[in-house]
Amino acid sequence: MKERAGSTTSRRRVLDGIAGGALLTLAGCLGGGADGGEESIAPVSLAGERACDQCGMIVRDHPGPVGQVHFADDEPEGGRPAQFCSSVCTYTYRFDAEDADRDPLATFLTDYSSVDQEVFERGSDVMFSSHVESSAFSRTTELTVVAGSDVVGSMGPELIPFGEAADVEAFVAEHGGEPLDAEAVDRGTLEGL
């Protein structure tokens, strides 16, 4: 009899462990983890007539990197991420939002390591093509930006983002500039452009 009671206790512990693990797994899938589900946030396409939330220009119509910021409160963007025609507009808006106590959950920029960019010239300016498809974006936590290169964007001097170190090195060799962790960008960085 004692042996049977022990096996019932063991079976109960195993079943309790399985049930607990299933609940934790479900909570993780639903975004109920300690990170608030931030890792599940994915970039969206910025195609169509989407106006930059910082300057009002139509995002797809201008060269260079574009961006988006996903906020905890989805306001005042009306349930969509904030969208931008340049890296500079992305950071400027995010910094202003943080100053207003808004909580940015994820910031995405064009990742020129993940797209086939075209390089072209307008007068004396060197520019990169714009990419608005969702697959063109990476989180700033995964990017290096190059500041002070000869490549400009829709708003003039620009931060050019890459996800691969080899691409950063090749870009700097050809276009100059200073590599910087994309999460280390601050207002001083933007003012230095």
C-alpha positions in Angstrom: 0.0 0.0 0.0 2.8 2.4 0.9 4.4 1.8 -2.6 1.2 2.7 -4.3 0.8 6.0 -2.3 4.3 7.0 -3.3 3.6 6.4 -7.0 0.4 8.4 -6.7 2.4 11.3 -5.2 5.0 11.1 -7.9 2.4 10.9 -10.6 0.6 13.9 -9.2 3.9 15.9 -9.1 4.6 15.0 -12.7 1.1 16.1 -13.8 1.4 19.3 -11.8 4.8 20.0 -13.4 3.4 19.4 -16.9 0.4 21.6 -16.3 2.6 24.4 -14.9 4.9 24.1 -17.8 2.0 24.3 -20.2 0.7 27.4 -18.5 4.1 29.1 -18.7 4.4 28.2 -22.4 0.9 29.6 -23.1 1.7 32.8 -21.2 4.9 33.2 -23.2 3.0 32.7 -26.5 0.4 35.3 -25.5 3.1 37.9 -24.6 2.6 37.6 -20.9 6.3 37.2 -20.1 8.4 39.6 -18.1 9.2 41.6 -21.3 5.6 42.4 -21.9 5.6 40.5 -25.2 8.0 43.0 -26.8 10.0 40.3 -28.6 6.8 39.4 -30.5 6.5 42.8 -32.0 7.1 42.7 -35.7 7.7 45.5 -38.2 4.9 46.4 -40.6 5.1 47.5 -44.2 5.1 51.2 -44.8 3.9 51.0 -48.4 1.1 53.3 -49.6 0.3 56.9 -48.8 1.8 56.8 -45.3 2.9 60.2 -44.0 5.9 60.6 -41.7 4.7 61.2 -38.2 7.6 63.7 -37.6 7.6 65.8 -40.8 4.6 64.8 -42.8 6.4 63.6 -46.0 5.1 60.5 -47.7 7.4 57.7 -46.5 7.7 55.6 -49.7 8.4 58.7 -51.9 11.8 59.6 -50.5 15.3 57.9 -50.6 17.2 56.5 -47.7 16.4 54.6 -44.6 12.9 54.7 -43.1 11.8 53.7 -39.6 8.9 52.8 -37.3 8.4 52.9 -33.5 5.9 50.7 -31.7 4.6 52.2 -28.5 2.9 50.6 -25.5 0.0 53.1 -25.7 -0.4 53.2 -29.6 -1.3 56.9 -29.3 -1.5 59.3 -30.9 -0.9 57.1 -33.9 -4.3 55.4 -33.6 -3.4 51.8 -33.1 -0.5 51.6 -35.5 3.2 52.1 -35.1 4.7 55.6 -35.6 6.2 55.7 -39.2 9.0 57.8 -40.5 10.7 58.9 -43.8 14.2 58.8 -42.3 16.4 57.6 -39.4 16.7 61.1 -38.2 12.9 61.6 -38.1 12.6 58.2 -36.3 15.0 59.1 -33.5 13.7 62.7 -33.1 10.2 61.5 -32.7 11.2 58.7 -30.3 13.3 61.1 -28.1 10.4 63.6 -28.0 8.0 60.7 -27.1 10.3 59.5 -24.3 10.5 63.0 -23.0 6.7 63.0 -22.8 6.8 59.7 -20.8 5.7 57.5 -23.6 7.1 53.9 -23.7 8.7 52.8 -27.0 8.5 49.0 -27.1 10.5 48.5 -30.3 12.2 50.7 -32.9 12.9 49.4 -36.4 15.0 50.9 -39.2 15.8 49.8 -42.7 18.6 47.2 -42.5 20.7 47.7 -45.6 22.3 44.4 -44.9 19.0 42.7 -45.7 18.0 44.5 -48.9 19.4 45.0 -52.4 19.9 48.8 -52.2 20.4 50.9 -55.2 23.0 53.8 -55.0 22.2 56.8 -57.0 23.2 60.5 -57.2 21.1 63.6 -57.3 23.4 66.5 -58.1 26.3 66.1 -55.7 24.3 64.0 -53.2 24.8 60.2 -52.9 21.6 58.4 -51.9 20.4 54.9 -51.2 17.1 53.5 -52.3 14.2 53.4 -49.8 12.7 50.1 -48.7 9.3 50.0 -47.1 8.4 46.3 -47.1 8.3 44.7 -43.6 11.2 42.4 -44.3 13.5 45.3 -44.8 13.4 46.3 -41.1 15.5 45.2 -38.2 15.4 46.3 -34.5 17.8 49.0 -33.5 19.1 46.6 -30.9 20.5 44.5 -33.8 21.9 47.4 -35.9 24.9 49.6 -36.3 24.4 53.0 -37.9 27.0 55.0 -39.7 26.9 58.8 -39.0 28.7 61.4 -41.1 29.0 59.5 -44.3 28.6 61.1 -47.8 25.3 59.3 -48.2 22.2 61.5 -47.5 18.6 60.6 -47.0 15.3 62.4 -47.4 16.0 64.9 -44.7 19.7 65.5 -45.6 22.6 64.1 -43.5 21.5 60.6 -42.4 22.3 57.6 -40.1 22.7 54.6 -42.4 21.8 51.3 -40.6 23.3 47.8 -41.2 22.8 44.5 -39.4 26.2 43.0 -40.5 29.6 44.2 -39.4 31.2 43.4 -42.8 28.6 45.7 -44.5 29.4 48.5 -42.1 33.1 48.1 -42.9 32.5 48.1 -46.6 30.2 51.1 -46.4 32.7 53.1 -44.3 35.5 52.3 -46.7 33.5 53.6 -49.7 31.5 56.4 -48.1 33.2 57.4 -44.9 31.5 58.1 -41.6 31.7 56.8 -38.1 30.0 53.5 -37.0 27.9 53.7 -33.9 25.6 51.2 -32.1 22.1 52.2 -33.1 21.0 52.1 -29.4 23.7 54.6 -28.5 22.3 57.3 -30.7 21.2 60.3 -28.7 20.2 63.9 -29.5 23.9 64.9 -29.6 24.4 62.4 -32.4 21.6 64.0 -34.4 22.9 67.5 -33.8 26.3 66.4 -35.0 25.0 65.4 -38.4 
